């Protein structure tokens, strides 16, 4: 799926990833204390960090929904 579709899934609470990524990262939506959304990236082995999509990620068509905690 394309990034726009994947982003809508993340906004709905699902975790997304790209099958083309060589690492097991997953992206999901988190919220600030005043409920402002932002994207986080996590691979389960390190502390989650904010995610900023690159131009390669924005134009990719290999986005997919994954189960939380599973690649």
PDB file of N, CA, C, O and CB in Angstrom:
ATOM      1  N   UNK A   1       0.846  -1.167   0.000  1.00  0.00           N
ATOM      2  CA  UNK A   1       0.000   0.000   0.000  1.00  0.00           C
ATOM      3  C   UNK A   1       0.894   1.233   0.000  1.00  0.00           C
ATOM      4  O   UNK A   1       2.076   1.142   0.330  1.00  0.00           O
ATOM      5  CB  UNK A   1      -0.964  -0.004   1.215  1.00  0.00           C
ATOM      6  N   UNK A   2       0.343   2.373  -0.364  1.00  0.00           N
ATOM      7  CA  UNK A   2       1.092   3.621  -0.407  1.00  0.00           C
ATOM      8  C   UNK A   2       1.090   4.286   0.965  1.00  0.00           C
ATOM      9  O   UNK A   2       0.296   3.922   1.832  1.00  0.00           O
ATOM     10  CB  UNK A   2       0.503   4.570  -1.466  1.00  0.00           C
ATOM     11  N   UNK A   3       1.975   5.259   1.163  1.00  0.00           N
ATOM     12  CA  UNK A   3       2.135   5.884   2.467  1.00  0.00           C
ATOM     13  C   UNK A   3       0.843   6.524   2.978  1.00  0.00           C
ATOM     14  O   UNK A   3       0.531   6.407   4.163  1.00  0.00           O
ATOM     15  CB  UNK A   3       3.223   6.922   2.400  1.00  0.00           C
ATOM     16  N   UNK A   4       0.098   7.189   2.121  1.00  0.00           N
ATOM     17  CA  UNK A   4      -1.144   7.830   2.559  1.00  0.00           C
ATOM     18  C   UNK A   4      -2.112   6.835   3.172  1.00  0.00           C
ATOM     19  O   UNK A   4      -2.733   7.122   4.196  1.00  0.00           O
ATOM     20  CB  UNK A   4      -1.810   8.536   1.394  1.00  0.00           C
ATOM     21  N   UNK A   5      -2.246   5.678   2.563  1.00  0.00           N
ATOM     22  CA  UNK A   5      -3.121   4.635   3.105  1.00  0.00           C
ATOM     23  C   UNK A   5      -2.559   4.094   4.420  1.00  0.00           C
ATOM     24  O   UNK A   5      -3.305   3.860   5.371  1.00  0.00           O
ATOM     25  CB  UNK A   5      -3.293   3.489   2.086  1.00  0.00           C
ATOM     26  N   UNK A   6      -1.244   3.896   4.465  1.00  0.00           N
ATOM     27  CA  UNK A   6      -0.612   3.391   5.678  1.00  0.00           C
ATOM     28  C   UNK A   6      -0.748   4.401   6.820  1.00  0.00           C
ATOM     29  O   UNK A   6      -0.966   4.018   7.969  1.00  0.00           O
ATOM     30  CB  UNK A   6       0.870   3.073   5.418  1.00  0.00           C
ATOM     31  N   UNK A   7      -0.619   5.678   6.503  1.00  0.00           N
ATOM     32  CA  UNK A   7      -0.769   6.710   7.527  1.00  0.00           C
ATOM     33  C   UNK A   7      -2.176   6.695   8.119  1.00  0.00           C
ATOM     34  O   UNK A   7      -2.344   6.842   9.330  1.00  0.00           O
ATOM     35  CB  UNK A   7      -0.459   8.092   6.942  1.00  0.00           C
ATOM     36  N   UNK A   8      -3.166   6.520   7.285  1.00  0.00           N
ATOM     37  CA  UNK A   8      -4.539   6.434   7.800  1.00  0.00           C
ATOM     38  C   UNK A   8      -4.698   5.236   8.729  1.00  0.00           C
ATOM     39  O   UNK A   8      -5.404   5.323   9.734  1.00  0.00           O
ATOM     40  CB  UNK A   8      -5.546   6.337   6.641  1.00  0.00           C
ATOM     41  N   UNK A   9      -4.050   4.124   8.405  1.00  0.00           N
ATOM     42  CA  UNK A   9      -4.095   2.941   9.275  1.00  0.00           C
ATOM     43  C   UNK A   9      -3.406   3.232  10.598  1.00  0.00           C
ATOM     44  O   UNK A   9      -3.896   2.833  11.654  1.00  0.00           O
ATOM     45  CB  UNK A   9      -3.434   1.728   8.586  1.00  0.00           C
ATOM     46  N   UNK A  10      -2.262   3.931  10.550  1.00  0.00           N
ATOM     47  CA  UNK A  10      -1.553   4.285  11.781  1.00  0.00           C
ATOM     48  C   UNK A  10      -2.395   5.233  12.632  1.00  0.00           C
ATOM     49  O   UNK A  10      -2.431   5.104  13.856  1.00  0.00           O
ATOM     50  CB  UNK A  10      -0.190   4.929  11.454  1.00  0.00           C
ATOM     51  N   UNK A  11      -3.064   6.171  11.996  1.00  0.00           N
ATOM     52  CA  UNK A  11      -3.938   7.099  12.727  1.00  0.00           C
ATOM     53  C   UNK A  11      -5.095   6.353  13.385  1.00  0.00           C
ATOM     54  O   UNK A  11      -5.635   6.810  14.392  1.00  0.00           O
ATOM     55  CB  UNK A  11      -4.483   8.185  11.781  1.00  0.00           C
ATOM     56  N   UNK A  12      -5.474   5.212  12.822  1.00  0.00           N
ATOM     57  CA  UNK A  12      -6.561   4.397  13.380  1.00  0.00           C
ATOM     58  C   UNK A  12      -6.061   3.434  14.462  1.00  0.00           C
ATOM     59  O   UNK A  12      -6.840   2.649  15.003  1.00  0.00           O
ATOM     60  CB  UNK A  12      -7.248   3.607  12.263  1.00  0.00           C
ATOM     61  N   UNK A  13      -4.757   3.495  14.778  1.00  0.00           N
ATOM     62  CA  UNK A  13      -4.229   2.681  15.860  1.00  0.00           C
ATOM     63  C   UNK A  13      -3.447   1.457  15.450  1.00  0.00           C
ATOM     64  O   UNK A  13      -2.981   0.714  16.313  1.00  0.00           O
ATOM     65  CB  UNK A  13      -5.318   2.262  16.702  1.00  0.00           C
ATOM     66  N   UNK A  14      -3.288   1.223  14.161  1.00  0.00           N
ATOM     67  CA  UNK A  14      -2.538   0.057  13.711  1.00  0.00           C
ATOM     68  C   UNK A  14      -1.058   0.388  13.585  1.00  0.00           C
ATOM     69  O   UNK A  14      -0.681   1.558  13.508  1.00  0.00           O
ATOM     70  CB  UNK A  14      -3.086  -0.453  12.374  1.00  0.00           C
ATOM     71  N   UNK A  15      -0.226  -0.639  13.562  1.00  0.00           N
ATOM     72  CA  UNK A  15       1.212  -0.480  13.355  1.00  0.00           C
ATOM     73  C   UNK A  15       1.507  -0.775  11.891  1.00  0.00           C
ATOM     74  O   UNK A  15       0.914  -1.676  11.298  1.00  0.00           O
ATOM     75  CB  UNK A  15       2.041  -1.422  14.304  1.00  0.00           C
ATOM     76  N   UNK A  16       2.424  -0.012  11.316  1.00  0.00           N
ATOM     77  CA  UNK A  16       2.763  -0.172   9.903  1.00  0.00           C
ATOM     78  C   UNK A  16       4.268  -0.345   9.752  1.00  0.00           C
ATOM     79  O   UNK A  16       5.043   0.034  10.629  1.00  0.00           O
ATOM     80  CB  UNK A  16       2.270   1.042   9.078  1.00  0.00           C
ATOM     81  N   UNK A  17       4.664  -0.921   8.632  1.00  0.00           N
ATOM     82  CA  UNK A  17       6.070  -1.101   8.302  1.00  0.00           C
ATOM     83  C   UNK A  17       6.188  -1.160   6.784  1.00  0.00           C
ATOM     84  O   UNK A  17       5.187  -1.178   6.067  1.00  0.00           O
ATOM     85  CB  UNK A  17       6.657  -2.393   8.970  1.00  0.00           C
ATOM     86  N   UNK A  18       7.413  -1.188   6.318  1.00  0.00           N
ATOM     87  CA  UNK A  18       7.672  -1.393   4.889  1.00  0.00           C
ATOM     88  C   UNK A  18       8.344  -2.738   4.709  1.00  0.00           C
ATOM     89  O   UNK A  18       9.291  -3.066   5.424  1.00  0.00           O
ATOM     90  CB  UNK A  18       8.554  -0.250   4.299  1.00  0.00           C
ATOM     91  N   UNK A  19       7.858  -3.518   3.755  1.00  0.00           N
ATOM     92  CA  UNK A  19       8.486  -4.819   3.499  1.00  0.00           C
ATOM     93  C   UNK A  19       9.892  -4.635   2.923  1.00  0.00           C
ATOM     94  O   UNK A  19      10.705  -5.556   2.997  1.00  0.00           O
ATOM     95  CB  UNK A  19       7.619  -5.657   2.532  1.00  0.00           C
ATOM     96  N   UNK A  20      10.192  -3.480   2.360  1.00  0.00           N
ATOM     97  CA  UNK A  20      11.510  -3.207   1.797  1.00  0.00           C
ATOM     98  C   UNK A  20      12.551  -2.784   2.810  1.00  0.00           C
ATOM     99  O   UNK A  20      13.727  -2.669   2.465  1.00  0.00           O
ATOM    100  CB  UNK A  20      11.395  -2.162   0.770  1.00  0.00           C
ATOM    101  N   UNK A  21      12.154  -2.548   4.050  1.00  0.00           N
ATOM    102  CA  UNK A  21      13.135  -2.189   5.072  1.00  0.00           C
ATOM    103  C   UNK A  21      13.926  -3.413   5.488  1.00  0.00           C
ATOM    104  O   UNK A  21      13.341  -4.478   5.687  1.00  0.00           O
ATOM    105  CB  UNK A  21      12.448  -1.558   6.293  1.00  0.00           C
ATOM    106  N   UNK A  22      15.248  -3.293   5.627  1.00  0.00           N
ATOM    107  CA  UNK A  22      16.056  -4.448   6.022  1.00  0.00           C
ATOM    108  C   UNK A  22      16.068  -4.680   7.535  1.00  0.00           C
ATOM    109  O   UNK A  22      16.762  -5.583   8.002  1.00  0.00           O
ATOM    110  CB  UNK A  22      17.474  -4.270   5.530  1.00  0.00           C
ATOM    111  N   UNK A  23      15.334  -3.908   8.296  1.00  0.00           N
ATOM    112  CA  UNK A  23      15.286  -4.046   9.749  1.00  0.00           C
ATOM    113  C   UNK A  23      13.835  -4.177  10.196  1.00  0.00           C
ATOM    114  O   UNK A  23      12.937  -3.829   9.430  1.00  0.00           O
ATOM    115  CB  UNK A  23      15.968  -2.839  10.446  1.00  0.00           C
ATOM    116  N   UNK A  24      13.574  -4.659  11.393  1.00  0.00           N
ATOM    117  CA  UNK A  24      12.200  -4.946  11.834  1.00  0.00           C
ATOM    118  C   UNK A  24      11.490  -3.757  12.490  1.00  0.00           C
ATOM    119  O   UNK A  24      10.797  -3.938  13.491  1.00  0.00           O
ATOM    120  CB  UNK A  24      12.220  -6.095  12.801  1.00  0.00           C
ATOM    121  N   UNK A  25      11.648  -2.552  11.949  1.00  0.00           N
ATOM    122  CA  UNK A  25      11.005  -1.382  12.543  1.00  0.00           C
ATOM    123  C   UNK A  25       9.512  -1.348  12.251  1.00  0.00           C
ATOM    124  O   UNK A  25       9.048  -1.803  11.206  1.00  0.00           O
ATOM    125  CB  UNK A  25      11.657  -0.109  12.032  1.00  0.00           C
ATOM    126  N   UNK A  26       8.774  -0.793  13.213  1.00  0.00           N
ATOM    127  CA  UNK A  26       7.348  -0.575  13.026  1.00  0.00           C
ATOM    128  C   UNK A  26       7.044   0.867  13.409  1.00  0.00           C
ATOM    129  O   UNK A  26       7.663   1.425  14.316  1.00  0.00           O
ATOM    130  CB  UNK A  26       6.497  -1.582  13.872  1.00  0.00           C
ATOM    131  N   UNK A  27       6.103   1.450  12.722  1.00  0.00           N
ATOM    132  CA  UNK A  27       5.725   2.843  12.931  1.00  0.00           C
ATOM    133  C   UNK A  27       4.299   2.878  13.455  1.00  0.00           C
ATOM    134  O   UNK A  27       3.440   2.123  13.000  1.00  0.00           O
ATOM    135  CB  UNK A  27       5.860   3.673  11.617  1.00  0.00           C
ATOM    136  N   UNK A  28       4.057   3.751  14.406  1.00  0.00           N
ATOM    137  CA  UNK A  28       2.718   3.870  14.972  1.00  0.00           C
ATOM    138  C   UNK A  28       2.498   5.299  15.446  1.00  0.00           C
ATOM    139  O   UNK A  28       3.450   6.070  15.572  1.00  0.00           O
ATOM    140  CB  UNK A  28       2.516   2.867  16.138  1.00  0.00           C
ATOM    141  N   UNK A  29       1.262   5.648  15.704  1.00  0.00           N
ATOM    142  CA  UNK A  29       0.911   6.982  16.170  1.00  0.00           C
ATOM    143  C   UNK A  29       0.946   7.033  17.686  1.00  0.00           C
ATOM    144  O   UNK A  29       0.455   6.131  18.365  1.00  0.00           O
ATOM    145  CB  UNK A  29      -0.473   7.393  15.652  1.00  0.00           C
ATOM    146  N   UNK A  30       1.528   8.090  18.198  1.00  0.00           N
ATOM    147  CA  UNK A  30       1.517   8.370  19.622  1.00  0.00           C
ATOM    148  C   UNK A  30       0.968   9.783  19.785  1.00  0.00           C
ATOM    149  O   UNK A  30       0.770  10.491  18.798  1.00  0.00           O
ATOM    150  CB  UNK A  30       2.951   8.219  20.262  1.00  0.00           C
ATOM    151  N   UNK A  31       0.725  10.191  21.017  1.00  0.00           N
ATOM    152  CA  UNK A  31       0.120  11.502  21.263  1.00  0.00           C
ATOM    153  C   UNK A  31       0.835  12.232  22.389  1.00  0.00           C
ATOM    154  O   UNK A  31       1.263  11.619  23.366  1.00  0.00           O
ATOM    155  CB  UNK A  31      -1.364  11.352  21.598  1.00  0.00           C
ATOM    156  N   UNK A  32       0.960  13.546  22.244  1.00  0.00           N
ATOM    157  CA  UNK A  32       1.499  14.377  23.303  1.00  0.00           C
ATOM    158  C   UNK A  32       0.455  14.488  24.412  1.00  0.00           C
ATOM    159  O   UNK A  32      -0.672  14.018  24.261  1.00  0.00           O
ATOM    160  CB  UNK A  32       1.901  15.782  22.764  1.00  0.00           C
ATOM    161  N   UNK A  33       0.831  15.103  25.509  1.00  0.00           N
ATOM    162  CA  UNK A  33      -0.103  15.285  26.623  1.00  0.00           C
ATOM    163  C   UNK A  33      -1.350  16.064  26.214  1.00  0.00           C
ATOM    164  O   UNK A  33      -2.431  15.841  26.760  1.00  0.00           O
ATOM    165  CB  UNK A  33       0.591  16.001  27.769  1.00  0.00           C
ATOM    166  N   UNK A  34      -1.203  16.980  25.251  1.00  0.00           N
ATOM    167  CA  UNK A  34      -2.374  17.748  24.802  1.00  0.00           C
ATOM    168  C   UNK A  34      -2.999  17.148  23.535  1.00  0.00           C
ATOM    169  O   UNK A  34      -3.674  17.839  22.771  1.00  0.00           O
ATOM    170  CB  UNK A  34      -1.979  19.208  24.544  1.00  0.00           C
ATOM    171  N   UNK A  35      -2.757  15.847  23.334  1.00  0.00           N
ATOM    172  CA  UNK A  35      -3.402  15.047  22.278  1.00  0.00           C
ATOM    173  C   UNK A  35      -3.011  15.434  20.851  1.00  0.00           C
ATOM    174  O   UNK A  35      -3.810  15.269  19.929  1.00  0.00           O
ATOM    175  CB  UNK A  35      -4.884  15.162  22.412  1.00  0.00           C
ATOM    176  N   UNK A  36      -1.804  15.941  20.656  1.00  0.00           N
ATOM    177  CA  UNK A  36      -1.296  16.199  19.318  1.00  0.00           C
ATOM    178  C   UNK A  36      -0.628  14.920  18.808  1.00  0.00           C
ATOM    179  O   UNK A  36       0.256  14.388  19.479  1.00  0.00           O
ATOM    180  CB  UNK A  36      -0.294  17.407  19.314  1.00  0.00           C
ATOM    181  N   UNK A  37      -1.027  14.415  17.639  1.00  0.00           N
ATOM    182  CA  UNK A  37      -0.455  13.159  17.148  1.00  0.00           C
ATOM    183  C   UNK A  37       0.933  13.337  16.539  1.00  0.00           C
ATOM    184  O   UNK A  37       1.265  14.393  16.002  1.00  0.00           O
ATOM    185  CB  UNK A  37      -1.377  12.544  16.122  1.00  0.00           C
ATOM    186  N   UNK A  38       1.722  12.290  16.638  1.00  0.00           N
ATOM    187  CA  UNK A  38       3.011  12.225  15.962  1.00  0.00           C
ATOM    188  C   UNK A  38       3.345  10.757  15.748  1.00  0.00           C
ATOM    189  O   UNK A  38       2.773   9.889  16.406  1.00  0.00           O
ATOM    190  CB  UNK A  38       4.132  12.954  16.783  1.00  0.00           C
ATOM    191  N   UNK A  39       4.264  10.473  14.836  1.00  0.00           N
ATOM    192  CA  UNK A  39       4.644   9.096  14.532  1.00  0.00           C
ATOM    193  C   UNK A  39       5.876   8.693  15.323  1.00  0.00           C
ATOM    194  O   UNK A  39       6.803   9.481  15.507  1.00  0.00           O
ATOM    195  CB  UNK A  39       4.899   8.924  13.033  1.00  0.00           C
ATOM    196  N   UNK A  40       5.865   7.447  15.788  1.00  0.00           N
ATOM    197  CA  UNK A  40       6.997   6.855  16.490  1.00  0.00           C
ATOM    198  C   UNK A  40       7.476   5.640  15.699  1.00  0.00           C
ATOM    199  O   UNK A  40       6.695   4.993  15.001  1.00  0.00           O
ATOM    200  CB  UNK A  40       6.610   6.457  17.952  1.00  0.00           C
ATOM    201  N   UNK A  41       8.760   5.340  15.815  1.00  0.00           N
ATOM    202  CA  UNK A  41       9.316   4.135  15.206  1.00  0.00           C
ATOM    203  C   UNK A  41       9.983   3.324  16.315  1.00  0.00           C
ATOM    204  O   UNK A  41      10.624   3.871  17.212  1.00  0.00           O
ATOM    205  CB  UNK A  41      10.337   4.484  14.055  1.00  0.00           C
ATOM    206  N   UNK A  42       9.812   2.004  16.227  1.00  0.00           N
ATOM    207  CA  UNK A  42      10.259   1.104  17.289  1.00  0.00           C
ATOM    208  C   UNK A  42      10.582  -0.248  16.657  1.00  0.00           C
ATOM    209  O   UNK A  42       9.897  -0.688  15.734  1.00  0.00           O
ATOM    210  CB  UNK A  42       9.171   0.959  18.416  1.00  0.00           C
ATOM    211  N   UNK A  43      11.620  -0.897  17.155  1.00  0.00           N
ATOM    212  CA  UNK A  43      11.900  -2.257  16.682  1.00  0.00           C
ATOM    213  C   UNK A  43      11.895  -3.266  17.817  1.00  0.00           C
ATOM    214  O   UNK A  43      12.230  -4.433  17.611  1.00  0.00           O
ATOM    215  CB  UNK A  43      13.238  -2.299  15.968  1.00  0.00           C
ATOM    216  N   UNK A  44      11.518  -2.830  19.014  1.00  0.00           N
ATOM    217  CA  UNK A  44      11.436  -3.728  20.147  1.00  0.00           C
ATOM    218  C   UNK A  44      12.750  -3.965  20.859  1.00  0.00           C
ATOM    219  O   UNK A  44      12.765  -4.569  21.931  1.00  0.00           O
ATOM    220  CB  UNK A  44      10.896  -5.012  19.707  1.00  0.00           C
ATOM    221  N   UNK A  45      13.863  -3.501  20.288  1.00  0.00           N
ATOM    222  CA  UNK A  45      15.170  -3.718  20.898  1.00  0.00           C
ATOM    223  C   UNK A  45      15.806  -2.434  21.414  1.00  0.00           C
ATOM    224  O   UNK A  45      16.825  -2.477  22.102  1.00  0.00           O
ATOM    225  CB  UNK A  45      16.091  -4.370  19.907  1.00  0.00           C
ATOM    226  N   UNK A  46      15.216  -1.306  21.088  1.00  0.00           N
ATOM    227  CA  UNK A  46      15.739  -0.025  21.548  1.00  0.00           C
ATOM    228  C   UNK A  46      14.568   0.872  21.924  1.00  0.00           C
ATOM    229  O   UNK A  46      13.411   0.537  21.668  1.00  0.00           O
ATOM    230  CB  UNK A  46      16.629   0.645  20.459  1.00  0.00           C
ATOM    231  N   UNK A  47      14.869   1.992  22.521  1.00  0.00           N
ATOM    232  CA  UNK A  47      13.844   2.950  22.922  1.00  0.00           C
ATOM    233  C   UNK A  47      13.158   3.523  21.678  1.00  0.00           C
ATOM    234  O   UNK A  47      13.847   3.917  20.737  1.00  0.00           O
ATOM    235  CB  UNK A  47      14.462   4.088  23.781  1.00  0.00           C
ATOM    236  N   UNK A  48      11.823   3.582  21.646  1.00  0.00           N
ATOM    237  CA  UNK A  48      11.125   4.196  20.506  1.00  0.00           C
ATOM    238  C   UNK A  48      11.547   5.656  20.334  1.00  0.00           C
ATOM    239  O   UNK A  48      11.803   6.358  21.312  1.00  0.00           O
ATOM    240  CB  UNK A  48       9.591   4.107  20.696  1.00  0.00           C
ATOM    241  N   UNK A  49      11.618   6.102  19.077  1.00  0.00           N
ATOM    242  CA  UNK A  49      11.983   7.479  18.769  1.00  0.00           C
ATOM    243  C   UNK A  49      10.979   8.054  17.765  1.00  0.00           C
ATOM    244  O   UNK A  49      10.316   7.297  17.056  1.00  0.00           O
ATOM    245  CB  UNK A  49      13.435   7.556  18.211  1.00  0.00           C
ATOM    246  N   UNK A  50      10.862   9.379  17.696  1.00  0.00           N
ATOM    247  CA  UNK A  50       9.971   9.984  16.707  1.00  0.00           C
ATOM    248  C   UNK A  50      10.417   9.601  15.291  1.00  0.00           C
ATOM    249  O   UNK A  50      11.611   9.502  15.009  1.00  0.00           O
ATOM    250  CB  UNK A  50       9.945  11.527  16.870  1.00  0.00           C
ATOM    251  N   UNK A  51       9.451   9.393  14.422  1.00  0.00           N
ATOM    252  CA  UNK A  51       9.705   8.987  13.036  1.00  0.00           C
ATOM    253  C   UNK A  51       9.371  10.130  12.085  1.00  0.00           C
ATOM    254  O   UNK A  51       8.299  10.728  12.175  1.00  0.00           O
ATOM    255  CB  UNK A  51       8.882   7.727  12.672  1.00  0.00           C
ATOM    256  N   UNK A  52      10.276  10.424  11.194  1.00  0.00           N
ATOM    257  CA  UNK A  52      10.044  11.374  10.116  1.00  0.00           C
ATOM    258  C   UNK A  52      10.237  10.624   8.804  1.00  0.00           C
ATOM    259  O   UNK A  52      11.324  10.113   8.533  1.00  0.00           O
ATOM    260  CB  UNK A  52      11.006  12.619  10.218  1.00  0.00           C
ATOM    261  N   UNK A  53       9.208  10.558   8.005  1.00  0.00           N
ATOM    262  CA  UNK A  53       9.277   9.826   6.740  1.00  0.00           C
ATOM    263  C   UNK A  53      10.233  10.520   5.772  1.00  0.00           C
ATOM    264  O   UNK A  53      10.225  11.745   5.646  1.00  0.00           O
ATOM    265  CB  UNK A  53       7.875   9.699   6.108  1.00  0.00           C
ATOM    266  N   UNK A  54      11.048   9.728   5.096  1.00  0.00           N
ATOM    267  CA  UNK A  54      11.928  10.244   4.049  1.00  0.00           C
ATOM    268  C   UNK A  54      11.156  10.292   2.737  1.00  0.00           C
ATOM    269  O   UNK A  54      10.058   9.744   2.641  1.00  0.00           O
ATOM    270  CB  UNK A  54      13.211   9.367   3.906  1.00  0.00           C
ATOM    271  N   UNK A  55      11.724  10.942   1.732  1.00  0.00           N
ATOM    272  CA  UNK A  55      11.064  10.958   0.436  1.00  0.00           C
ATOM    273  C   UNK A  55      10.942   9.550  -0.138  1.00  0.00           C
ATOM    274  O   UNK A  55       9.964   9.245  -0.821  1.00  0.00           O
ATOM    275  CB  UNK A  55      11.823  11.857  -0.532  1.00  0.00           C
ATOM    276  N   UNK A  56      11.920   8.694   0.130  1.00  0.00           N
ATOM    277  CA  UNK A  56      11.852   7.306  -0.333  1.00  0.00           C
ATOM    278  C   UNK A  56      10.660   6.607   0.305  1.00  0.00           C
ATOM    279  O   UNK A  56       9.925   5.894  -0.378  1.00  0.00           O
ATOM    280  CB  UNK A  56      13.163   6.548  -0.004  1.00  0.00           C
ATOM    281  N   UNK A  57      10.457   6.803   1.618  1.00  0.00           N
ATOM    282  CA  UNK A  57       9.320   6.198   2.318  1.00  0.00           C
ATOM    283  C   UNK A  57       7.991   6.761   1.820  1.00  0.00           C
ATOM    284  O   UNK A  57       7.022   6.016   1.670  1.00  0.00           O
ATOM    285  CB  UNK A  57       9.447   6.422   3.826  1.00  0.00           C
ATOM    286  N   UNK A  58       7.935   8.064   1.562  1.00  0.00           N
ATOM    287  CA  UNK A  58       6.688   8.686   1.112  1.00  0.00           C
ATOM    288  C   UNK A  58       6.223   8.147  -0.237  1.00  0.00           C
ATOM    289  O   UNK A  58       5.021   8.024  -0.472  1.00  0.00           O
ATOM    290  CB  UNK A  58       6.861  10.190   1.026  1.00  0.00           C
ATOM    291  N   UNK A  59       7.158   7.827  -1.119  1.00  0.00           N
ATOM    292  CA  UNK A  59       6.797   7.343  -2.448  1.00  0.00           C
ATOM    293  C   UNK A  59       6.764   5.822  -2.565  1.00  0.00           C
ATOM    294  O   UNK A  59       6.417   5.292  -3.620  1.00  0.00           O
ATOM    295  CB  UNK A  59       7.756   7.889  -3.451  1.00  0.00           C
ATOM    296  N   UNK A  60       7.119   5.119  -1.501  1.00  0.00           N
ATOM    297  CA  UNK A  60       7.135   3.650  -1.524  1.00  0.00           C
ATOM    298  C   UNK A  60       5.716   3.086  -1.612  1.00  0.00           C
ATOM    299  O   UNK A  60       4.757   3.700  -1.144  1.00  0.00           O
ATOM    300  CB  UNK A  60       7.844   3.102  -0.269  1.00  0.00           C
ATOM    301  N   UNK A  61       5.607   1.925  -2.212  1.00  0.00           N
ATOM    302  CA  UNK A  61       4.310   1.243  -2.346  1.00  0.00           C
ATOM    303  C   UNK A  61       4.289  -0.089  -1.594  1.00  0.00           C
ATOM    304  O   UNK A  61       3.391  -0.905  -1.798  1.00  0.00           O
ATOM    305  CB  UNK A  61       3.987   1.007  -3.827  1.00  0.00           C
ATOM    306  N   UNK A  62       5.286  -0.307  -0.722  1.00  0.00           N
ATOM    307  CA  UNK A  62       5.373  -1.582  -0.005  1.00  0.00           C
ATOM    308  C   UNK A  62       5.024  -1.459   1.482  1.00  0.00           C
ATOM    309  O   UNK A  62       5.468  -2.277   2.287  1.00  0.00           O
ATOM    310  CB  UNK A  62       6.767  -2.153  -0.149  1.00  0.00           C
ATOM    311  N   UNK A  63       4.243  -0.455   1.849  1.00  0.00           N
ATOM    312  CA  UNK A  63       3.780  -0.324   3.229  1.00  0.00           C
ATOM    313  C   UNK A  63       2.773  -1.420   3.528  1.00  0.00           C
ATOM    314  O   UNK A  63       2.002  -1.824   2.658  1.00  0.00           O
ATOM    315  CB  UNK A  63       3.157   1.072   3.477  1.00  0.00           C
ATOM    316  N   UNK A  64       2.786  -1.899   4.773  1.00  0.00           N
ATOM    317  CA  UNK A  64       1.839  -2.921   5.191  1.00  0.00           C
ATOM    318  C   UNK A  64       1.512  -2.776   6.672  1.00  0.00           C
ATOM    319  O   UNK A  64       2.296  -2.225   7.445  1.00  0.00           O
ATOM    320  CB  UNK A  64       2.395  -4.318   4.903  1.00  0.00           C
ATOM    321  N   UNK A  65       0.365  -3.270   7.046  1.00  0.00           N
ATOM    322  CA  UNK A  65      -0.061  -3.284   8.439  1.00  0.00           C
ATOM    323  C   UNK A  65       0.481  -4.552   9.080  1.00  0.00           C
ATOM    324  O   UNK A  65       0.453  -5.622   8.473  1.00  0.00           O
ATOM    325  CB  UNK A  65      -1.620  -3.206   8.563  1.00  0.00           C
ATOM    326  N   UNK A  66       0.976  -4.430  10.314  1.00  0.00           N
ATOM    327  CA  UNK A  66       1.483  -5.587  11.040  1.00  0.00           C
ATOM    328  C   UNK A  66       0.817  -5.652  12.410  1.00  0.00           C
ATOM    329  O   UNK A  66       0.271  -4.660  12.894  1.00  0.00           O
ATOM    330  CB  UNK A  66       3.028  -5.522  11.182  1.00  0.00           C
ATOM    331  N   UNK A  67       0.865  -6.807  13.016  1.00  0.00           N
ATOM    332  CA  UNK A  67       0.363  -6.975  14.371  1.00  0.00           C
ATOM    333  C   UNK A  67       1.323  -6.301  15.332  1.00  0.00           C
ATOM    334  O   UNK A  67       2.536  -6.356  15.128  1.00  0.00           O
ATOM    335  CB  UNK A  67       0.185  -8.472  14.723  1.00  0.00           C
ATOM    336  N   UNK A  68       0.818  -5.679  16.354  1.00  0.00           N
ATOM    337  CA  UNK A  68       1.630  -5.001  17.363  1.00  0.00           C
ATOM    338  C   UNK A  68       2.631  -5.982  17.955  1.00  0.00           C
ATOM    339  O   UNK A  68       2.262  -7.058  18.427  1.00  0.00           O
ATOM    340  CB  UNK A  68       0.740  -4.395  18.475  1.00  0.00           C
ATOM    341  N   UNK A  69       3.910  -5.594  17.923  1.00  0.00           N
ATOM    342  CA  UNK A  69       4.948  -6.433  18.512  1.00  0.00           C
ATOM    343  C   UNK A  69       5.388  -7.572  17.629  1.00  0.00           C
ATOM    344  O   UNK A  69       6.165  -8.420  18.065  1.00  0.00           O
ATOM    345  CB  UNK A  69       4.476  -6.980  19.798  1.00  0.00           C
ATOM    346  N   UNK A  70       4.914  -7.617  16.400  1.00  0.00           N
ATOM    347  CA  UNK A  70       5.261  -8.725  15.509  1.00  0.00           C
ATOM    348  C   UNK A  70       5.556  -8.187  14.120  1.00  0.00           C
ATOM    349  O   UNK A  70       4.832  -7.322  13.625  1.00  0.00           O
ATOM    350  CB  UNK A  70       4.123  -9.773  15.455  1.00  0.00           C
ATOM    351  N   UNK A  71       6.605  -8.685  13.486  1.00  0.00           N
ATOM    352  CA  UNK A  71       6.976  -8.272  12.134  1.00  0.00           C
ATOM    353  C   UNK A  71       6.493  -9.270  11.131  1.00  0.00           C
ATOM    354  O   UNK A  71       6.710  -9.096   9.932  1.00  0.00           O
ATOM    355  CB  UNK A  71       8.475  -8.095  12.007  1.00  0.00           C
TER     356      UNK A  71
END
